[in-house]
Amino acid sequence: MTRLRLLTYLLVTSGPILVWAADHFQIKHIYVKALGFLLNAPGVVFVTGLSSFGASRTLLGSVACWLLTLACLEPLLRWIEKPAQRQPDSPKAQVKVTRRTFLVASTGVASAAAVASYGFLYELRNLQLEQFTLTLPDLPPELEGLRVVLMSDWHCGPVNRPYHLGPAIDLANRCRPDLVLIPGDFTSRSGRYFVEAAELASRLRPKVA
């Protein structure tokens, strides 16, 4: 086993360990958990696409993410190691391996940084309001024109902090709703964020109390 392959295995394996440690020891730094998911990004994307993000957080899901990530990286590792296998004693081949490794590593780091930056710097602030007019048969006349705001999946926790979610609350209030419906997913797993979610909910100002 080459040093590159061993290092890759160690990094990929450390991914679910970091996520577990962040949850188990309630580590406040969001970058610890983010790094854990990033190290298993290919597997997390596959599992999340096939099932859900919650599935990737289970023990079986974590193992699946780990195996899928290793499976995705295997062809890349073979491509990097191939020149060394052909001419192990050639200095030129060693230089070529170094250049390939540097190129692949740089591309991987840049791609990971771009994805992480997009999620943390753009999506957390990319608020979108969609408006729908519903026509319901046999609706009581007193309910005609009722304005309802539906908000869900706050996931208040180490990633979605109150200062990220506050603008969404303000946007909902600017709609001057009669009712605000919140189906669920107030917090991100741990009950230690319930107080923050309750404080956010108390800032909503529906007309019907």
Secondary structure, DSSP 8 states (H G I E B T S, - for coil): --HHHHHHHHHHHHHHHHHHHHHHTT---HHHHHHHHHHTHHHHHHHHHHS-HHHHTSHHHHHHHHHHHHHHHHHHHHHHHHHHHH-TT-HHHHHHHHHHHHHHHHHHHHHHHHHHHIIIIIGGG-----------TT--GGGTT--EEE-----BTTTB-HHHHHHHHHHHHHT--SEEE--S--BSS-GGGHHHHHHHHHT---S--
